[in-house]
Amino acid sequence: MILEADGIYHVYESKAEDGNVVALRGLHISMKAGEAIAVVGPSGSGKSTLMKCLGGLMKASAGSVSLDGKNMTRLTGQELVELRQKTVSFIFQEGNLLPDLNARDNVAQPLRHQGVPSKKALAIADKMLERLGMGHRGHAVPALLSGGEQQRVAIARALITQPRLILADEPTGALDPVTSREVLALFKDLHENDGVSFLIVTHSKEVAAFADRSLELRDGRFVAEHGTNVDVEDLSKDRELIIDETGTVTLPPDLLIRLGGAGRYTVGNINSGYISLQGESVDSIGKMELASNCPACKHDYGDSDDQLCPSCGSSRPMVEV
């Protein structure tokens, strides 16, 4: 396995009235070497936090993450840096380029950190920029580059160390359609011919289609898995629910509503690969309906039937009335 996570939680401490925010809730993932996985779901579901925890940029509040068979929670700071340098590269939606360095120097920087002489690192950076159609912009600083150009430089920087795993957060979000397809073609070449693994957060149907499978993340939990050609605009299609190692299953909001909402359910027939649930009429839990306000940002839903908050993207819960 190139990447494994076992029961990871992450909590952001807050002094706000609502208390701490639980961004990740006991996630499990096993990723084979050479596999491409897309992470899909609404905004605010914990996707960016997940990427940082899996890549060792942020320590999970609980649980463990292993990269290339090494438990990152047990490594020293220097050991973690060396493991990341040899194994993984990151592509962030914002680009995260160093503002005082030009494109060539930004791309060459990871090689310099690995001890490659500057002249050789710059020569390799030039070839990578040419490959991404940015050779003519090598001497421009980030402030003089468009958003799409900055993203291509960031992608070149991620690829220059020939990583075995790439963690990407909306890698084509700032690119025009033509450049986006060119970048995906490059990813496909690396995936199929060089065995590079990809874990990609995306809202793009084209990017999700590149992956071998897609995991649906909602409110800090993986709730379902989708195969190839997932429709990111309608995740209710071709959905396979996930039961983790603890036996926990989280129902997506639209499916919970179709079942009749939160409550008690009687387990009916159980066969290999099949289980039936029958909802009970329990007077003590009252009637369940969609919440009138978003618990995260306090948005007022009014008379709408929205399943996701239009302000922050959080799932709309069912509440007892």
C-alpha positions in Angstrom: 0.0 0.0 0.0 1.3 3.4 -0.9 -1.1 5.2 1.6 -3.2 4.0 4.5 -5.3 5.8 7.1 -6.8 4.1 10.1 -9.5 5.9 12.1 -8.3 9.4 11.6 -10.0 12.3 13.3 -9.2 16.0 13.1 -10.6 18.6 15.4 -10.2 22.4 15.0 -10.3 24.0 18.4 -12.6 27.1 18.6 -13.7 29.5 21.2 -16.9 30.2 19.3 -20.2 29.6 21.0 -20.7 26.4 19.1 -17.4 24.9 20.3 -14.8 22.9 18.5 -15.3 21.8 14.8 -14.8 18.1 14.0 -13.6 18.1 10.4 -12.7 14.4 10.1 -14.6 11.6 11.8 -12.8 8.2 12.0 -11.8 7.9 8.3 -10.3 4.7 6.9 -8.6 4.5 3.5 -6.3 2.0 1.8 -4.6 3.0 -1.4 -2.7 0.6 -3.6 0.5 1.7 -5.4 -0.4 2.9 -8.9 -4.0 3.6 -8.0 -5.9 6.8 -8.8 -8.7 7.9 -6.4 -10.9 10.9 -6.6 -12.5 12.4 -3.4 -15.9 14.1 -4.2 -18.5 15.7 -2.1 -19.9 19.1 -1.1 -17.8 22.1 0.0 -17.1 22.0 3.8 -17.1 18.2 4.0 -13.4 18.0 5.1 -11.7 17.3 1.8 -8.8 19.8 2.2 -8.2 18.8 5.8 -8.1 15.2 4.7 -5.4 15.9 2.1 -3.2 17.7 4.6 -3.5 14.9 7.2 -2.8 12.2 4.6 0.2 14.1 3.3 1.7 14.7 6.7 1.3 18.5 6.5 -1.1 18.4 9.4 -1.2 15.9 12.3 -4.5 14.2 12.8 -6.1 14.6 16.3 -6.4 10.8 16.5 -5.7 7.7 14.4 -2.7 6.9 12.2 -1.5 7.6 8.7 1.1 5.4 6.9 2.9 6.5 3.8 4.8 3.8 1.8 4.5 1.5 4.8 5.9 4.0 7.4 3.6 5.3 10.2 4.0 9.1 9.9 2.7 9.7 13.4 5.8 8.0 14.9 8.4 9.8 12.8 10.6 12.7 13.9 10.2 16.0 12.0 13.3 15.4 9.9 12.3 11.8 9.1 8.9 13.0 8.0 10.4 15.7 5.7 12.7 13.1 4.1 9.8 10.6 3.6 7.7 13.3 1.9 10.5 14.5 -0.3 11.1 10.9 -1.6 7.5 9.8 -1.9 4.8 12.5 -2.3 4.1 15.8 -4.0 1.3 18.3 -3.4 -0.8 20.4 -5.9 -3.0 22.9 -4.1 -5.8 24.9 -5.6 -4.1 28.2 -4.8 -0.7 27.2 -6.3 1.2 28.3 -3.2 4.2 29.6 -5.2 7.0 31.5 -3.5 6.3 35.1 -4.5 9.9 36.3 -4.7 11.1 33.5 -7.0 10.4 33.3 -10.7 8.8 30.3 -12.3 12.1 28.4 -13.0 13.3 28.8 -9.4 9.9 27.8 -8.0 9.9 24.6 -10.0 13.6 23.9 -9.2 13.3 24.5 -5.5 12.2 20.9 -4.5 15.3 19.5 -6.2 17.6 22.0 -4.5 16.1 20.8 -1.1 17.2 17.3 -2.1 20.7 18.4 -2.7 20.7 18.6 -6.5 23.1 21.4 -7.8 21.3 24.5 -8.8 22.4 24.5 -12.4 21.2 20.9 -12.9 17.9 21.6 -11.0 17.2 24.6 -13.3 17.9 22.6 -16.4 15.3 20.0 -15.3 12.9 22.8 -14.3 13.1 24.2 -17.8 12.2 20.9 -19.4 9.3 20.5 -17.1 8.0 24.0 -17.8 8.3 23.3 -21.5 6.3 20.1 -21.1 3.5 22.1 -19.5 3.6 24.9 -22.1 5.2 27.4 -19.8 8.8 27.6 -21.1 8.3 31.1 -22.4 7.3 32.3 -18.9 10.1 30.8 -16.9 11.6 34.2 -15.8 8.2 35.7 -14.6 7.4 36.0 -10.9 4.0 34.7 -9.7 2.5 38.2 -9.5 3.0 38.5 -13.3 1.3 35.2 -14.1 -2.4 34.5 -14.5 -4.1 32.1 -12.2 -3.9 29.3 -14.8 -0.2 30.0 -15.4 0.5 29.8 -11.7 -1.3 26.5 -11.5 0.7 25.0 -14.3 3.9 26.2 -12.6 2.7 24.5 -9.4 2.0 21.3 -11.3 5.5 21.4 -12.8 7.0 21.8 -9.3 5.0 18.8 -8.0 6.1 16.6 -10.9 9.8 17.5 -10.9 10.8 15.1 -8.1 9.2 12.2 -9.9 7.0 11.4 -6.9 5.3 8.0 -6.4 2.1 9.7 -5.0 0.5 13.0 -5.9 -2.1 14.6 -3.6 -4.0 17.2 -5.5 -6.7 19.6 -4.3 -8.7 20.8 -7.3 -5.6 20.7 -9.6 -7.5 21.9 -12.7 -9.8 24.4 -11.0 -8.0 27.5 -12.2 -7.3 26.2 -15.7 -9.2 26.8 -19.0 -10.8 23.7 -20.6 -8.0 23.1 -23.1 -5.2 23.3 -20.5 -7.2 21.2 -18.1 -7.4 18.4 -20.7 -3.7 18.7 -21.4 -2.9 18.4 -17.7 -5.2 15.4 -17.3 -3.5 13.7 -20.3 -0.2 14.2 -18.5 -1.6 12.7 -15.3 -2.9 9.8 -17.3 0.5 9.2 -18.9 2.2 9.3 -15.5 -0.5 7.0 -14.0 -0.5 4.4 -16.7 3.1 4.3 -17.8 5.0 5.3 -14.7 2.7 3.9 -12.0 2.3 7.2 -10.2 -0.6 7.1 -7.7 -3.1 10.0 -7.5 -5.5 11.1 -4.7 -7.4 14.1 -6.1 -10.1 16.3 -4.5 -12.3 17.5 -7.3 -15.7 18.9 -8.3 -14.9 18.2 -12.0 -16.6 15.3 -13.8 -13.6 15.1 -16.2 -11.1 14.8 -13.3 -13.3 12.3 -11.4 -13.5 10.2 -14.6 -9.7 9.9 -14.7 -9.7 8.1 -11.3 -10.1 4.3 -10.9 -12.7 4.9 -8.2 -14.3 7.8 -6.3 -14.9 8.2 -2.6 -17.8 10.4 -1.4 -17.0 12.5 1.6 -19.7 14.2 3.7 -19.4 15.9 7.1 -16.0 14.3 7.7 -17.0 10.7 6.8 -16.6 8.5 3.7 -20.2 7.6 3.1 -20.0 5.8 -0.3 -17.8 4.7 -3.1 -18.4 5.2 -6.8 -16.8 3.6 -9.8 -15.5 5.2 -13.0 -17.6 7.9 -14.8 -19.1 9.2 -11.5 -21.6 12.1 -12.0 -20.3 14.6 -9.5 -23.4 16.7 -9.9 -25.7 13.8 -8.8 -23.9 11.5 -6.4 -27.1 9.5 -5.7 -26.4 7.5 -8.9 -24.4 4.2 -8.8 -23.6 4.7 -5.1 -22.1 1.9 -3.0 -22.4 2.6 0.7 -19.3 2.1 2.8 -19.2 0.2 6.1 -15.9 0.8 7.8 -13.8 -1.6 10.0 -15.8 -0.6 13.1 -19.1 -1.5 11.4 -20.1 2.1 11.1 -22.2 3.2 8.1 -23.2 6.8 7.4 -26.2 7.3 5.2 -26.0 10.3 2.7 -28.7 12.9 3.5 -30.8 12.2 0.4 -31.0 8.5 1.2 -31.8 9.2 4.9 -34.7 11.4 3.8 -36.0 8.6 1.5 -35.9 6.2 4.4 -37.9 8.5 6.5 -35.3 10.3 8.6 -33.3 9.5 11.7 -34.9 7.0 14.1 -35.0 3.4 15.0 -34.9 0.7 12.4 -35.6 -3.0 12.7 -33.2 -5.3 10.9 -35.1 -7.7 8.6 -33.7 -10.3 6.3 -29.9 -10.7 6.4 -28.2 -12.7 3.7 -24.7 -12.6 2.2 -24.4 -9.1 0.7 -28.0 -8.2 1.6 -29.8 -6.5 4.5 -33.2 -5.0 4.9 -34.3 -2.3 7.3 -37.8 -1.5 8.5 -38.4 1.8 10.2 -40.3 1.8 13.4 -43.0 4.2 14.4 -41.6 5.6 17.7 -43.8 8.3 19.3 -41.0 9.3 21.7 -38.7 10.6 19.0 -41.3 12.9 17.5 -41.6 13.9 13.9 -38.5 14.5 11.8 -38.1 17.2 9.3 -35.3 19.2 7.6 -33.6 21.7 9.8 -34.7 25.3 9.3 -31.2 26.7 9.9 -27.7 25.5 9.0 -25.9 24.3 12.2 -22.6 25.4 10.7 -23.2 29.0 9.5 -26.8 29.7 10.7 -28.1 30.2 7.2 -31.9 30.4 7.1 -33.3 27.9 4.6 -36.8 29.5 4.6 -39.3 27.4 2.6 -36.6 25.8 0.4 -36.0 22.0 0.2 -32.2 22.4 -0.3 -30.2 19.4 0.8 -26.9 21.5 1.0 -26.4 24.9 2.6 -26.0 27.5 -0.2 -23.7 29.5 2.0 -21.2 27.0 3.3 -22.0 23.7 1.5 -22.7 21.7 4.7 -25.3 18.9 4.6 -28.7 19.9 5.9 -29.6 17.6 8.8 -32.9 16.2 9.9 -34.2 17.5 13.3 -37.0 16.4 15.7 -40.0 18.7 16.0 
